[in-house]
Amino acid sequence: MNIRRAIVAGAGLAGLSAAVALTEAGVRVSLNDSAAQAGGRCRSYHDPALGLTIDNGNHLVLAGNAAVTAWRRAIGAGEPLAGPDHADFAFADLVSGARWTVGINDGRLPWWTLSSRRRVPGTGLADYFRLARLLRGGSGRIGDVIAPGGPLWDRLVAPVLLAALNTPPAEASAALAGRVLRETLGQGGLAMRPRIAQPTLGAAFVDPALAWLGARDVPLAAGRRLRALEFSGDTVSALVWSDGREAVGDGEAVILAVPAWVALDLVPGITAPDDHRAIVNAHFAFPATPDMPRMLGLLGGSAEWLFAHDDRISLTISAADAIARNDRAELARTLWGDVQRALGITAPLPPWQIVKEKRATFAATPAQDALRPPVRTRWRNLFLAGDWVRNGLPATIEGALRTGDSAARLAMGRPLIY
Ligand SMILES: Cc1cc2nc3c(=O)[nH]c(=O)nc-3n(C[C@H](O)[C@H](O)[C@H](O)COP(=O)(O)OP(=O)(O)OC[C@H]3O[C@@H](n4cnc5c(N)ncnc54)[C@H](O)[C@@H]3O)c2cc1C
């Protein structure tokens, strides 16, 4: 398809990715979002309770995430992502007090599994051989491929997969887990290095994209909600926005980069994931000191990961549907208890904020994964983008960026990268 203009609905990372790829190729882009700001589920904002700019939630990417690297380069994101030189993952067991660091070696040959100083305490080489089965994926649940339980599962596999899939790992899709592991762990420790947005998600992902697009005459039309699509034969003929109707003519394409539940309402006959999992984040106005680990896996508490930023400490709870129903003040007190035990501090509860994202990601089960539609639709000028669109990965920044790029490429009739 030869297009001169594209209309992008949704300015989360998928929509931004599509807008950048189209603009780069010389296509005129109209970028729209129903919210007051871009970024969608990956956003930063000033929180008056803390007097700080915080992220809706801690977001971790891995150095091997190809689309993240390529896209940040394309938009000229200056601030590097933070993270260690090697794939070292520090853990603390808040019940027993045990602490360990898993040290994955840089290269592809996984000799770290031979070293008792680098591997998970209490594990042997045979455990890692069993884990390797997961690299192949499979069509069922993770629990069908490897037996849950045991020190390797409890102390490394479960916390890492829970963070990646936002779904209790035993019931999550082996295919999605396998793909994540093949693209990161399978490429060696350098690809597995954790990377964190600094100082915020906005600064790392959203603001540079908006600046790049703005400099090319692609402003964000914020507060513009897409209410309906009109179809004629095999094309979308018009879009009905909150501020009026817009005809879609020849040489124009529509990229629908809205969440799954919005797309299900707008596009007749598509399937999409319809079961979502929550993520709860707690943010404490407590500046990290240089001796604190920047990222710490927690076992035996309420949260699973602690992130220490220069101006705040944040905790993440994944698959948090049950806990998201708890009272916020009670959650703040409980989670500050986790921080105290993890960091060995006695400081009283500082100013806090609890952010509950009830539909953070789709449930990464085989059944939900099977509902993901492809980027291309049966209308030749309508393309879907979003972490929920089929891309082989769970709902991630990497997947969202890939589908945005793919939607742009299909709209322009260009070969796909991902
Ligand atoms: C708390 C939390 C923690 C996470 N942690 C990680 C992590 O560690 N690593 C990782 O890789 N991923 C993580 N994720 C997932 C990641 O944030 C998402 O995969 C990604 O941001 C999805 O981007 P998207 O563009 O597909 O969707 P969205 O961000 O949902 O963007 C959709 C956009 O569409 C807009 N919109 C909705 N309806 C309309 C309409 N009718 N008209 C116009 N616009 C509309 C919305 O306002 C939104 O801006 C996390 C998510 C959350 C919530």
The ligand as a Gaussian input file, in Angstrom:
#p B3LYP/6-31G(d) Opt

LIG

0 1
 C        2.495000      -1.154000      36.438000
 C        3.026000      -1.746000      35.165000
 C        4.288000      -2.308000      35.143000
 C        4.802000      -2.845000      33.969000
 N        6.051000      -3.359000      33.968000
 C        6.628000      -3.690000      32.804000
 C        7.985000      -4.077000      32.762000
 O        8.667000      -4.144000      33.792000
 N        8.544000      -4.363000      31.554000
 C        7.821000      -4.296000      30.390000
 O        8.397000      -4.539000      29.316000
 N        6.503000      -3.970000      30.413000
 C        5.897000      -3.668000      31.577000
 N        4.587000      -3.308000      31.600000
 C        3.801000      -3.388000      30.359000
 C        3.987000      -2.151000      29.469000
 O        3.722000      -0.985000      30.195000
 C        3.008000      -2.254000      28.314000
 O        3.238000      -3.466000      27.625000
 C        3.107000      -1.126000      27.311000
 O        3.224000       0.131000      27.923000
 C        1.860000      -1.172000      26.431000
 O        1.898000      -0.164000      25.464000
 P        0.727000      -0.063000      24.417000
 O        1.028000       1.121000      23.547000
 O        0.529000      -1.372000      23.773000
 O       -0.610000       0.196000      25.255000
 P       -1.039000       1.416000      26.183000
 O        0.127000       1.913000      26.948000
 O       -2.226000       0.971000      26.944000
 O       -1.437000       2.571000      25.169000
 C       -2.731000       2.697000      24.631000
 C       -3.061000       4.175000      24.509000
 O       -4.362000       4.299000      23.917000
 C       -5.037000       5.367000      24.526000
 N       -6.475000       5.166000      24.284000
 C       -7.321000       4.323000      24.931000
 N       -8.541000       4.421000      24.383000
 C       -8.472000       5.318000      23.376000
 C       -9.430000       5.839000      22.432000
 N      -10.690000       5.397000      22.412000
 N       -8.997000       6.778000      21.566000
 C       -7.715000       7.216000      21.564000
 N       -6.782000       6.752000      22.439000
 C       -7.156000       5.817000      23.318000
 C       -4.619000       5.265000      25.990000
 O       -4.799000       6.494000      26.664000
 C       -3.141000       4.876000      25.867000
 O       -2.294000       6.008000      25.863000
 C        4.019000      -2.827000      32.774000
 C        2.746000      -2.269000      32.798000
 C        2.247000      -1.720000      33.970000
 C        0.877000      -1.109000      33.964000

